[in-house]
Amino acid sequence: MKILNNKISCFFLLGLVFHLSFGCSKKEKEEIQMEESNVDFVDQSFQAAKPLYSNLLKTTSGNFTDYPHAINPDGTIKYLQIDEWTGGFWPGILWYMYEYTEDDQWKQAALEWTHSLEPNQFNTSHHDIGFMMFCSYGNALRFEKKYEYDQILIESAKSLVKRYSPVVGSIQSWNKRKSKGDINTWEYPVIMDNMMNLELLFYATEITGDSSFYEVAIQHATQTMKNHIRDDFSTYHVVNYDPKNGDVLHQQTLQGFSDNSTWARGQAWGIYGFTTMYRATQDNQFLETAVGLADFFLEHPKLPEDMIPIWDFNVGEDGYHPDWDFDPTKFEEQPRDASAAAITASALLELSTYVDDEQKKKYFDAAEKMLKSLSSEAYLNSGDANPYFLLKHSTGNLPSGNEVDVPLIYADYYFLEALLRYKKMKDNLD
């Protein structure tokens, strides 16, 4: 996704610097010096990333068909292919490494891996083309202004809107399938994650002037607001629609604890997605939704002190289906999801630039605390746990027993994005 542009506002931080410079005590000055020294966690994290991603580049050298995704239980790399949803995160990570280091070796690798995804512009098999193509080519355009990159993203947007139904008012996430445990048939499933693909559509309108992409994004987000978000701003993961008339058939989950629970990463996708919607439209209903989702996350009584959530906010409560693949109650301590924290931290930094001063500080401080936690030994991989990925302790799909307490490529991607956003905001104080 795009790093924040000139919309970044650090008004509350600038005011704080003014106060500390001209009216603070010796103790306050010492505290702010300690605070400023904490910015080093950004550099420390990028320094830790260098040998890991160098190893990953060597391991994947010349293989532009298998995209690194996670670590298998035996310590080997788990790969997904070009048509799977996480392919764009690896080139996106390489672009972030180049942005921070300005080292051409990362740029060259980013170009090669980005170009490998070119055939994906015609992928209409699922909704994740925004993840795949905007995290790669979208980042590439920030450094390489090429006409062909724009054309690839336009074609990608065309592929995405082929999955849109004006009857339903949403982009179909997955094809017709059985729900988890074969409880229902999902005729037209739409998942919260789909909010992350809408930025691609806004970019297509920006480049082409064709407002139809924009209108699809608006309709999809509006339906998501209506049917995925509960009154308390918790969220459903999956909404299943009747494709014939657009009626809601089921509100369920695939990766969360239960149909009535709030899956942590789903909540994170919502915070990020509706923040992006406000940036693109300046429509206050999207800002209010992003704020509500963020407040639910940050104020939840089950959010741990270090602000790295467990994989679902309602785990252990009623509603778990016994015929699902995996029993979460077997854990003495429920797994965390560092990816949900990384996504949320990145979103909160941007959200902090759109709200009043009190909220601004709340969201910035929360993001900072999340990033400091992720940069600590508890979550940052020094190379001992695995030689390839930066963050530990993410959870992909616990109810299926898949990717539980492992490194995940998208956790690294949003962590680096958040670190860069944070650094830019802090640098604006100088």
C-alpha positions as CSV (number, residue, x, y, z in Angstrom):
1,M,0.0,0.0,0.0
2,K,1.0,3.6,-0.5
3,I,3.1,5.2,2.2
4,L,1.3,8.3,3.5
5,N,1.5,11.3,1.3
6,N,1.3,15.0,2.0
7,K,-1.9,14.5,4.0
8,I,0.2,13.5,7.0
9,S,-0.4,16.0,9.8
10,C,1.7,16.0,13.0
11,F,0.0,19.0,14.6
12,F,-0.3,17.5,18.0
13,L,3.4,16.4,18.0
14,L,4.5,19.8,16.8
15,G,2.6,21.4,19.7
16,L,4.3,19.0,22.1
17,V,7.7,19.8,20.8
18,F,7.0,23.5,21.2
19,H,6.0,23.0,24.8
20,L,8.9,20.8,25.6
21,S,11.4,23.2,24.0
22,F,10.2,26.3,25.8
23,G,8.4,25.4,29.0
24,C,9.4,22.0,30.4
25,S,11.2,20.9,33.5
26,K,14.5,19.1,33.6
27,K,12.6,15.9,34.4
28,E,10.3,16.4,31.4
29,K,13.4,17.1,29.1
30,E,15.0,13.9,30.3
31,E,11.7,12.0,29.5
32,I,11.5,13.5,26.0
33,Q,15.1,12.6,25.3
34,M,14.4,9.0,26.3
35,E,11.3,9.1,24.1
36,E,13.4,10.4,21.1
37,S,15.9,7.7,21.7
38,N,13.2,5.1,21.2
39,V,13.0,6.0,17.6
40,D,16.0,3.8,17.2
41,F,13.6,0.8,17.3
42,V,12.9,1.6,13.6
43,D,16.5,1.3,12.6
44,Q,17.0,-1.7,14.8
45,S,14.1,-3.5,13.1
46,F,15.4,-2.7,9.6
47,Q,18.9,-3.8,10.6
48,A,17.5,-7.1,11.9
49,A,15.6,-7.5,8.6
50,K,18.6,-7.2,6.3
51,P,20.3,-10.6,6.9
52,L,16.9,-12.4,7.1
53,Y,15.7,-11.0,3.7
54,S,19.2,-11.5,2.2
55,N,18.8,-15.2,3.2
56,L,15.3,-15.3,1.7
57,L,16.5,-13.7,-1.5
58,K,19.3,-16.3,-1.8
59,T,16.9,-19.2,-1.2
60,T,14.4,-17.9,-3.7
61,S,17.0,-16.8,-6.3
62,G,15.8,-17.3,-9.9
63,N,12.5,-18.8,-8.7
64,F,9.8,-16.3,-9.7
65,T,6.9,-18.8,-9.5
66,D,6.9,-19.6,-5.8
67,Y,6.3,-16.7,-3.4
68,P,7.4,-17.0,0.3
69,H,4.5,-17.1,2.6
70,A,5.3,-18.6,6.0
71,I,7.4,-21.2,7.9
72,N,6.3,-24.8,7.9
73,P,6.4,-26.8,11.2
74,D,9.6,-28.4,10.1
75,G,11.3,-25.0,9.6
76,T,11.2,-25.0,5.8
77,I,9.7,-22.1,3.9
78,K,6.1,-22.4,2.9
79,Y,5.5,-21.0,-0.6
80,L,2.3,-20.0,-2.4
81,Q,2.0,-19.7,-6.2
82,I,1.3,-16.7,-8.3
83,D,-2.4,-17.0,-8.2
84,E,-2.5,-17.0,-4.4
85,W,-3.3,-13.9,-2.3
86,T,0.1,-13.2,-0.7
87,G,2.3,-12.9,-3.8
88,G,2.6,-9.2,-3.7
89,F,3.9,-8.9,-0.1
90,W,7.4,-10.2,-0.9
91,P,8.1,-7.6,-3.6
92,G,6.4,-5.0,-1.4
93,I,8.8,-5.8,1.4
94,L,11.8,-5.4,-0.9
95,W,10.5,-2.0,-2.0
96,Y,10.2,-1.0,1.7
97,M,13.8,-2.2,2.3
98,Y,14.9,-0.1,-0.6
99,E,13.0,2.9,0.6
100,Y,14.7,2.7,4.0
101,T,18.2,1.8,3.0
102,E,18.4,3.4,-0.5
103,D,20.5,0.4,-1.4
104,D,20.1,-0.6,-5.0
105,Q,20.4,-4.3,-4.3
106,W,16.9,-4.2,-2.7
107,K,15.5,-2.1,-5.6
108,Q,16.8,-4.6,-8.2
109,A,15.3,-7.5,-6.3
110,A,12.0,-5.6,-5.9
111,L,11.9,-5.0,-9.6
112,E,12.5,-8.6,-10.5
113,W,9.8,-9.9,-8.1
114,T,7.3,-7.2,-9.0
115,H,7.7,-8.0,-12.7
116,S,7.1,-11.7,-12.0
117,L,3.5,-10.9,-11.1
118,E,2.6,-9.3,-14.4
119,P,0.4,-12.2,-15.6
120,N,-1.6,-11.8,-12.4
121,Q,-3.3,-8.7,-13.8
122,F,-5.8,-11.0,-15.5
123,N,-6.6,-13.1,-12.4
124,T,-10.3,-13.1,-11.8
125,S,-10.4,-16.2,-9.6
126,H,-10.8,-14.3,-6.3
127,H,-10.8,-10.8,-4.8
128,D,-7.2,-10.6,-3.6
129,I,-5.7,-9.0,-6.8
130,G,-5.5,-5.7,-4.9
131,F,-3.2,-7.2,-2.3
132,M,-1.2,-8.9,-5.0
133,M,-0.8,-6.1,-7.5
134,F,-1.0,-2.9,-5.5
135,C,1.4,-4.0,-2.8
136,S,3.9,-4.8,-5.6
137,Y,3.3,-2.5,-8.6
138,G,1.7,0.2,-6.4
139,N,4.9,0.4,-4.4
140,A,7.0,0.2,-7.6
141,L,5.3,3.3,-9.0
142,R,6.5,5.4,-6.1
143,F,10.1,4.9,-7.3
144,E,9.6,4.0,-11.0
145,K,7.1,6.1,-12.9
146,K,6.3,3.8,-15.7
147,Y,3.4,3.9,-18.1
148,E,3.3,0.1,-18.3
149,Y,2.9,-0.2,-14.5
150,D,-0.2,2.0,-14.6
151,Q,-1.6,-0.1,-17.4
152,I,-1.0,-3.3,-15.4
153,L,-2.8,-1.8,-12.4
154,I,-5.7,-0.6,-14.6
155,E,-6.0,-4.1,-16.0
156,S,-5.9,-5.5,-12.5
157,A,-8.7,-3.2,-11.5
158,K,-10.8,-4.4,-14.4
159,S,-10.2,-8.0,-13.3
160,L,-11.3,-7.1,-9.8
161,V,-14.6,-5.4,-10.8
162,K,-15.5,-8.5,-12.9
163,R,-16.3,-10.0,-9.5
164,Y,-18.7,-7.2,-8.6
165,S,-22.5,-7.7,-8.6
166,P,-24.7,-4.6,-8.7
167,V,-27.5,-6.8,-7.3
168,V,-25.4,-7.6,-4.2
169,G,-23.5,-4.3,-4.2
170,S,-20.3,-6.1,-3.3
171,I,-17.3,-7.7,-4.9
172,Q,-17.4,-11.5,-4.4
173,S,-14.5,-12.6,-2.3
174,W,-14.5,-16.4,-2.9
175,N,-16.3,-18.5,-5.4
176,K,-19.3,-20.6,-4.2
177,R,-18.2,-22.9,-1.5
178,K,-19.1,-24.8,1.6
179,S,-18.7,-22.9,4.9
180,K,-16.4,-24.2,7.6
181,G,-17.7,-27.5,9.0
182,D,-20.1,-27.7,6.0
183,I,-22.7,-25.9,8.0
184,N,-24.0,-23.8,5.1
185,T,-23.2,-23.2,1.4
186,W,-21.8,-19.8,0.8
187,E,-23.4,-18.7,-2.4
188,Y,-21.8,-15.3,-2.6
189,P,-19.3,-14.9,0.2
190,V,-17.8,-11.5,1.0
191,I,-15.1,-11.2,3.7
192,M,-13.8,-8.2,5.6
193,D,-10.4,-8.7,4.1
194,N,-11.9,-7.4,0.8
195,M,-11.8,-3.9,2.1
196,M,-8.0,-3.9,1.5
197,N,-8.5,-4.3,-2.3
198,L,-10.5,-1.2,-2.9
199,E,-7.4,1.1,-3.0
200,L,-6.6,-0.4,-6.3
201,L,-10.0,0.8,-7.7
202,F,-9.5,4.3,-6.5
203,Y,-6.1,4.4,-8.2
204,A,-7.6,3.1,-11.5
205,T,-10.1,6.0,-11.4
206,E,-7.3,8.5,-10.7
207,I,-5.3,7.3,-13.7
208,T,-8.2,6.7,-16.2
209,G,-10.8,9.2,-15.1
210,D,-13.3,6.3,-15.2
211,S,-15.5,6.8,-12.2
212,S,-17.0,3.3,-12.4
213,F,-14.1,1.9,-10.4
214,Y,-14.6,4.5,-7.7
215,E,-18.4,3.8,-7.6
216,V,-17.8,0.0,-7.1
217,A,-15.5,0.8,-4.2
218,I,-18.1,3.0,-2.6
219,Q,-20.8,0.5,-3.0
220,H,-18.7,-2.3,-1.7
221,A,-17.6,-0.4,1.4
222,T,-21.2,0.8,2.1
223,Q,-22.5,-2.8,2.0
224,T,-19.6,-3.9,4.3
225,M,-20.5,-1.1,6.7
226,K,-24.1,-2.2,6.7
227,N,-23.7,-6.0,7.0
228,H,-20.2,-6.8,8.5
229,I,-20.2,-4.4,11.4
230,R,-22.2,-4.9,14.6
231,D,-23.6,-2.1,16.7
232,D,-20.6,-2.1,19.0
233,F,-18.2,-1.9,16.0
234,S,-17.1,-5.5,16.3
235,T,-17.1,-7.4,13.0
236,Y,-18.2,-10.5,11.2
237,H,-15.6,-12.1,9.0
238,V,-17.9,-13.5,6.3
239,V,-21.2,-12.3,5.0
240,N,-22.9,-14.7,2.6
241,Y,-25.4,-13.1,0.1
242,D,-28.1,-14.4,-2.1
243,P,-26.7,-13.5,-5.6
244,K,-30.3,-13.4,-7.0
245,N,-31.6,-10.6,-4.8
246,G,-28.7,-9.5,-2.6
247,D,-30.3,-10.7,0.7
248,V,-28.0,-11.6,3.6
249,L,-28.1,-15.3,4.1
250,H,-25.5,-15.8,6.8
251,Q,-23.0,-13.8,8.9
252,Q,-20.2,-16.2,9.9
253,T,-16.5,-16.7,10.1
254,L,-13.9,-18.9,8.5
255,Q,-10.8,-18.0,10.5
256,G,-12.3,-16.6,13.7
257,F,-13.4,-18.4,16.9
258,S,-17.1,-18.4,16.2
259,D,-19.7,-16.8,13.9
260,N,-20.4,-14.2,16.7
261,S,-16.8,-13.5,17.6
262,T,-14.4,-10.8,16.4
263,W,-11.4,-12.3,14.6
264,A,-8.5,-10.0,15.4
265,R,-7.1,-9.7,11.9
266,G,-10.5,-9.2,10.4
267,Q,-10.9,-6.2,12.8
268,A,-7.5,-4.9,11.6
269,W,-8.5,-5.2,8.0
270,G,-11.6,-3.1,8.7
271,I,-9.7,-0.4,10.5
272,Y,-7.2,-0.1,7.7
273,G,-9.8,-0.4,4.9
274,F,-12.1,2.2,6.2
275,T,-9.2,4.6,6.9
276,T,-8.2,4.2,3.3
277,M,-11.8,4.8,2.2
278,Y,-11.9,8.1,4.1
279,R,-8.5,9.2,2.5
280,A,-10.0,8.5,-0.9
281,T,-13.4,10.0,-0.5
282,Q,-13.3,12.4,2.5
283,D,-16.7,10.9,3.4
284,N,-17.2,11.2,7.2
285,Q,-19.2,8.0,7.4
286,F,-16.1,6.0,6.5
287,L,-14.0,8.0,9.1
288,E,-16.6,7.4,11.8
289,T,-16.5,3.7,10.9
290,A,-12.7,3.5,11.1
291,V,-12.8,5.3,14.4
292,G,-15.4,2.9,15.8
293,L,-13.5,-0.1,14.7
294,A,-10.2,1.2,16.1
295,D,-11.8,2.1,19.4
296,F,-13.3,-1.4,19.7
297,F,-9.8,-2.9,19.2
298,L,-7.9,-0.6,21.5
299,E,-10.5,-0.5,24.3
300,H,-11.3,-4.2,24.4
301,P,-10.7,-5.7,27.8
302,K,-9.0,-8.7,26.4
303,L,-6.3,-6.7,24.5
304,P,-3.0,-7.7,26.3
305,E,-0.9,-5.0,27.9
306,D,1.7,-5.2,25.1
307,M,-1.2,-4.5,22.6
308,I,-0.5,-7.5,20.5
309,P,-3.9,-9.2,20.3
310,I,-4.7,-12.9,20.7
311,W,-6.0,-14.3,17.5
312,D,-9.7,-13.7,18.3
313,F,-11.2,-11.3,20.9
314,N,-13.9,-13.8,22.0
315,V,-11.9,-17.1,22.1
316,G,-13.2,-19.3,24.9
317,E,-16.7,-17.9,24.9
318,D,-19.8,-19.7,23.5
319,G,-20.3,-20.4,19.9
320,Y,-17.4,-22.6,18.8
321,H,-18.4,-25.4,16.4
322,P,-17.2,-28.8,17.6
323,D,-17.0,-30.2,14.1
324,W,-14.4,-27.7,13.0
325,D,-10.9,-29.0,12.4
326,F,-9.1,-27.7,15.4
327,D,-9.9,-27.2,19.1
328,P,-8.6,-23.8,20.3
329,T,-9.2,-24.8,23.9
330,K,-6.2,-27.0,23.9
331,F,-3.9,-24.0,24.4
332,E,-3.0,-23.1,27.9
333,E,-2.2,-19.6,26.5
334,Q,-4.0,-18.5,23.3
335,P,-1.7,-17.7,20.4
336,R,-1.1,-14.0,19.5
337,D,-1.5,-12.5,16.1
338,A,1.4,-10.2,15.4
339,S,0.1,-9.6,11.9
340,A,-3.1,-8.1,13.3
341,A,-1.0,-5.7,15.4
342,A,1.2,-4.7,12.4
343,I,-1.8,-4.0,10.2
344,T,-3.6,-2.1,13.0
345,A,-0.5,0.0,13.8
346,S,0.0,1.0,10.2
347,A,-3.7,2.0,10.0
348,L,-3.8,3.9,13.3
349,L,-0.8,6.1,12.2
350,E,-2.8,7.2,9.1
351,L,-6.1,7.4,11.1
352,S,-4.3,9.7,13.6
353,T,-3.9,12.3,10.8
354,Y,-7.7,12.6,10.2
355,V,-9.1,13.1,13.7
356,D,-9.1,15.7,16.4
357,D,-6.2,16.3,18.7
358,E,-7.3,14.0,21.5
359,Q,-7.9,11.1,19.2
360,K,-4.8,11.9,17.3
361,K,-2.6,11.3,20.3
362,K,-4.6,8.2,21.3
363,Y,-4.1,6.5,18.0
364,F,-0.5,7.6,17.5
365,D,0.5,6.5,21.0
366,A,-1.3,3.2,20.5
367,A,0.5,2.5,17.2
368,E,3.8,3.5,18.7
369,K,3.3,1.1,21.6
370,M,2.4,-1.7,19.2
371,L,5.5,-1.1,17.1
372,K,7.7,-1.1,20.2
373,S,6.3,-4.4,21.2
374,L,6.8,-5.9,17.8
375,S,10.3,-4.5,17.8
376,S,11.1,-6.2,21.1
377,E,12.8,-9.6,21.6
378,A,9.4,-11.1,22.2
379,Y,8.3,-10.7,18.6
380,L,11.3,-9.7,16.5
381,N,13.3,-12.5,15.1
382,S,17.0,-12.3,15.6
383,G,17.7,-15.2,13.3
384,D,17.5,-18.0,15.9
385,A,13.9,-18.9,15.3
386,N,14.1,-18.9,11.6
387,P,16.6,-17.4,9.1
388,Y,14.0,-15.7,6.8
389,F,11.2,-13.7,8.3
390,L,11.2,-10.7,10.7
391,L,8.3,-11.2,13.0
392,K,7.3,-14.2,15.1
393,H,4.0,-15.1,16.6
394,S,1.4,-14.6,13.9
395,T,-1.7,-16.8,13.4
396,G,-3.2,-17.5,10.0
397,N,-6.1,-19.8,10.4
398,L,-6.3,-21.4,13.8
399,P,-9.7,-23.2,13.5
400,S,-8.2,-25.1,10.6
401,G,-5.0,-25.8,12.4
402,N,-3.1,-23.9,9.7
403,E,-0.3,-21.4,10.4
404,V,-0.6,-21.2,14.1
405,D,2.1,-19.1,16.0
406,V,4.4,-18.8,13.0
407,P,6.0,-16.0,10.9
408,L,3.8,-14.8,8.0
409,I,4.9,-12.7,5.1
410,Y,2.1,-10.1,5.4
411,A,2.9,-9.5,9.1
412,D,6.4,-8.4,7.9
413,Y,5.0,-6.3,5.1
414,Y,2.6,-4.2,7.3
415,F,5.2,-4.0,10.1
416,L,7.8,-2.4,7.7
417,E,5.1,-0.2,6.3
418,A,4.1,1.0,9.8
419,L,7.7,1.6,10.7
420,L,8.2,3.8,7.7
421,R,5.0,5.7,8.4
422,Y,6.1,6.2,11.9
423,K,9.6,7.4,10.9
424,K,8.1,9.9,8.5
425,M,5.8,11.3,11.1
426,K,8.6,11.6,13.6
427,D,10.9,13.2,11.1
428,N,8.3,15.9,10.4
429,L,9.1,17.2,13.9
430,D,12.7,18.1,12.9
